[in-house]
Amino acid sequence: MVKKTEPADILSNEFFLSEILGAKVIQGGHRVGKLTDLVIIETGKLPEVVHLYVLRPMGKPALLLPIELVKSWGTKEIIINDSDVGKYLFEYSDELVLLKDYVLDKKVLDVEDREVEVVYDIKLLLVGEKLYVSEVDLSRYGLLRRMGLKALAKAIYRTDKIQDEVISWMYIQPLPNKLGRFRGDVKLKVLKEMLSEMHPVDIADILEELEPAQRATIFEGLDTEQASDTLEEIDPNVQRDLVISMKKERAAQLINDMTPAQAADVLAVLPSNEREEIEKLLDKETFDKVKSIIETQEESITNLSTDSILKFSPDDTVGEVLREYRKSAKDKDVGMYIYIVKDADILLGVIGIKEVLQANDDAILKDIMIDNVISLDEESNLKEGSAMFTRYGFRAIPITNDLNKILGVVTFRDMMRLKHRFVE
């Protein structure tokens, strides 16, 4: 049974093939041999490891051990159950898929058979008693780690982005059923005939993982309806890159196929010169609606704000707030939050009225306020304000300037009343 134990070199649930290749295979305290490769089968979205290919010393025949024999995985030792390992002699078959032999150091090709990168390492995922191939690592960081130079790799590549240049195995084509001594290349699984059956959300996930050139090639192969639906689901930064890379006529065709609100979202992320070129090619009805929505979204958030709010000094007590609250809250637009300010209305913190009611009367506001206040700046637009409410779920958000002076507050209620103008 596959399970984790406590040796110092024990591996976590996620590890790389390079970390275990060459590890001693130990049974009953004695060395059986060393791990040379893993055998996988592809029956689901992720290949499953089914056997360990173990070379033995002194000219003894190699073993093909079922993964069920493994008790623990370590970088130096792999412990297996007591068993008659002699009955698991390795017999070569061209149906065996050897992970190191067939995938490691292979080129990854895109749908046009152009080289993308080289597989420098392979990520494995331990789930309960099963071990899966989850990703292929194409990064130079992965190459250095595999060479035993992990410290050097960390010194050279300091960002997670570089360290995580991986492609999920779900986007890799299945290997041939009969490989022989496979020396071919690994190909991406994103083929036009497969994409036609995929949901736009899934295609968007694939595109976001690829390099710009690969992404543009794949996107170009989608029909208009599917391309339009997929574009709506993609991260705004990727949207911008895709639209800029395609012909303006094609971009206009896709945007005409969207609802006005969705079209406005796509156009809003583009540089103004790119957006204007595409807008000239849109249907007049679509253009008029999109322009109205974009103008609304870009309207200053301060136009929707109110300064009819409750402000108190940081040295005031809860008792003082409650006495004042009963008199002044009735004519305030925002009564669910107390804003703590000092001279010139510099915002120091905020307290919800619920927290005020639960506090002792002699509690000082500066001691119970939240001083890390989420706010909008005076240059924010309505679209940014709407996104902020969606992200944090607040009932009101203050607006501040560069000096952190509170200029007003915009409420969730007022933002929701405006929402219909975004989707007309």
ChimeraX attribute file (.defattr): number of C-alpha atoms within 10 A of each C-alpha:
attribute: neighborCount
match mode: 1-to-1
recipient: residues
	/A:1	14
	/A:2	20
	/A:3	15
	/A:4	18
	/A:5	14
	/A:6	10
	/A:7	13
	/A:8	9
	/A:9	12
	/A:10	16
	/A:11	20
	/A:12	11
	/A:13	14
	/A:14	14
	/A:15	18
	/A:16	22
	/A:17	20
	/A:18	21
	/A:19	19
	/A:20	20
	/A:21	18
	/A:22	18
	/A:23	20
	/A:24	23
	/A:25	24
	/A:26	18
	/A:27	19
	/A:28	11
	/A:29	9
	/A:30	10
	/A:31	15
	/A:32	19
	/A:33	21
	/A:34	24
	/A:35	20
	/A:36	20
	/A:37	22
	/A:38	23
	/A:39	21
	/A:40	20
	/A:41	21
	/A:42	15
	/A:43	9
	/A:44	8
	/A:45	15
	/A:46	21
	/A:47	19
	/A:48	21
	/A:49	23
	/A:50	17
	/A:51	22
	/A:52	24
	/A:53	20
	/A:54	25
	/A:55	22
	/A:56	18
	/A:57	12
	/A:58	7
	/A:59	7
	/A:60	10
	/A:61	15
	/A:62	19
	/A:63	23
	/A:64	23
	/A:65	22
	/A:66	16
	/A:67	19
	/A:68	16
	/A:69	18
	/A:70	23
	/A:71	18
	/A:72	19
	/A:73	26
	/A:74	22
	/A:75	20
	/A:76	19
	/A:77	20
	/A:78	21
	/A:79	24
	/A:80	24
	/A:81	16
	/A:82	12
	/A:83	11
	/A:84	7
	/A:85	16
	/A:86	12
	/A:87	10
	/A:88	14
	/A:89	15
	/A:90	16
	/A:91	10
	/A:92	9
	/A:93	11
	/A:94	13
	/A:95	13
	/A:96	19
	/A:97	26
	/A:98	23
	/A:99	18
	/A:100	18
	/A:101	16
	/A:102	20
	/A:103	23
	/A:104	19
	/A:105	18
	/A:106	18
	/A:107	19
	/A:108	22
	/A:109	19
	/A:110	23
	/A:111	15
	/A:112	12
	/A:113	12
	/A:114	12
	/A:115	14
	/A:116	17
	/A:117	16
	/A:118	21
	/A:119	24
	/A:120	25
	/A:121	27
	/A:122	26
	/A:123	20
	/A:124	20
	/A:125	19
	/A:126	21
	/A:127	12
	/A:128	11
	/A:129	13
	/A:130	15
	/A:131	20
	/A:132	21
	/A:133	25
	/A:134	23
	/A:135	22
	/A:136	25
	/A:137	24
	/A:138	24
	/A:139	20
	/A:140	19
	/A:141	24
	/A:142	26
	/A:143	20
	/A:144	18
	/A:145	20
	/A:146	18
	/A:147	13
	/A:148	13
	/A:149	13
	/A:150	15
	/A:151	10
	/A:152	12
	/A:153	18
	/A:154	15
	/A:155	9
	/A:156	13
	/A:157	13
	/A:158	11
	/A:159	10
	/A:160	9
	/A:161	10
	/A:162	15
	/A:163	17
	/A:164	13
	/A:165	17
	/A:166	22
	/A:167	21
	/A:168	17
	/A:169	20
	/A:170	18
	/A:171	18
	/A:172	20
	/A:173	13
	/A:174	18
	/A:175	17
	/A:176	12
	/A:177	12
	/A:178	12
	/A:179	16
	/A:180	14
	/A:181	14
	/A:182	15
	/A:183	11
	/A:184	14
	/A:185	18
	/A:186	24
	/A:187	23
	/A:188	23
	/A:189	18
	/A:190	19
	/A:191	16
	/A:192	15
	/A:193	10
	/A:194	9
	/A:195	19
	/A:196	14
	/A:197	10
	/A:198	12
	/A:199	12
	/A:200	21
	/A:201	15
	/A:202	13
	/A:203	24
	/A:204	23
	/A:205	14
	/A:206	19
	/A:207	23
	/A:208	15
	/A:209	15
	/A:210	19
	/A:211	10
	/A:212	15
	/A:213	12
	/A:214	19
	/A:215	19
	/A:216	17
	/A:217	13
	/A:218	21
	/A:219	20
	/A:220	14
	/A:221	15
	/A:222	17
	/A:223	13
	/A:224	16
	/A:225	14
	/A:226	19
	/A:227	20
	/A:228	21
	/A:229	20
	/A:230	21
	/A:231	28
	/A:232	21
	/A:233	16
	/A:234	22
	/A:235	14
	/A:236	17
	/A:237	12
	/A:238	17
	/A:239	22
	/A:240	19
	/A:241	15
	/A:242	21
	/A:243	24
	/A:244	15
	/A:245	13
	/A:246	13
	/A:247	11
	/A:248	18
	/A:249	14
	/A:250	15
	/A:251	22
	/A:252	20
	/A:253	17
	/A:254	22
	/A:255	31
	/A:256	20
	/A:257	16
	/A:258	18
	/A:259	15
	/A:260	24
	/A:261	18
	/A:262	20
	/A:263	25
	/A:264	24
	/A:265	19
	/A:266	22
	/A:267	25
	/A:268	21
	/A:269	17
	/A:270	18
	/A:271	11
	/A:272	10
	/A:273	9
	/A:274	15
	/A:275	18
	/A:276	12
	/A:277	13
	/A:278	20
	/A:279	22
	/A:280	13
	/A:281	17
	/A:282	19
	/A:283	13
	/A:284	12
	/A:285	10
	/A:286	18
	/A:287	20
	/A:288	13
	/A:289	18
	/A:290	27
	/A:291	17
	/A:292	17
	/A:293	24
	/A:294	21
	/A:295	15
	/A:296	17
	/A:297	23
	/A:298	15
	/A:299	16
	/A:300	18
	/A:301	24
	/A:302	22
	/A:303	12
	/A:304	17
	/A:305	20
	/A:306	17
	/A:307	16
	/A:308	14
	/A:309	19
	/A:310	19
	/A:311	18
	/A:312	19
	/A:313	18
	/A:314	20
	/A:315	14
	/A:316	15
	/A:317	20
	/A:318	21
	/A:319	18
	/A:320	15
	/A:321	20
	/A:322	16
	/A:323	10
	/A:324	13
	/A:325	16
	/A:326	9
	/A:327	9
	/A:328	13
	/A:329	16
	/A:330	10
	/A:331	10
	/A:332	14
	/A:333	16
	/A:334	19
	/A:335	17
	/A:336	16
	/A:337	19
	/A:338	22
	/A:339	25
	/A:340	25
	/A:341	21
	/A:342	15
	/A:343	8
	/A:344	10
	/A:345	18
	/A:346	17
	/A:347	25
	/A:348	20
	/A:349	21
	/A:350	24
	/A:351	19
	/A:352	14
	/A:353	16
	/A:354	10
	/A:355	14
	/A:356	21
	/A:357	13
	/A:358	9
	/A:359	16
	/A:360	12
	/A:361	14
	/A:362	11
	/A:363	16
	/A:364	18
	/A:365	26
	/A:366	19
	/A:367	11
	/A:368	16
	/A:369	20
	/A:370	16
	/A:371	14
	/A:372	9
	/A:373	15
	/A:374	15
	/A:375	19
	/A:376	22
	/A:377	18
	/A:378	18
	/A:379	14
	/A:380	15
	/A:381	20
	/A:382	23
	/A:383	21
	/A:384	16
	/A:385	25
	/A:386	17
	/A:387	11
	/A:388	16
	/A:389	18
	/A:390	11
	/A:391	9
	/A:392	10
	/A:393	11
	/A:394	12
	/A:395	15
	/A:396	20
	/A:397	22
	/A:398	25
	/A:399	26
	/A:400	22
	/A:401	14
	/A:402	8
	/A:403	10
	/A:404	16
	/A:405	19
	/A:406	25
	/A:407	18
	/A:408	20
	/A:409	23
	/A:410	25
	/A:411	19
	/A:412	18
	/A:413	10
	/A:414	13
	/A:415	20
	/A:416	12
	/A:417	9
	/A:418	16
	/A:419	15
	/A:420	10
	/A:421	14
	/A:422	21
	/A:423	15
	/A:424	12
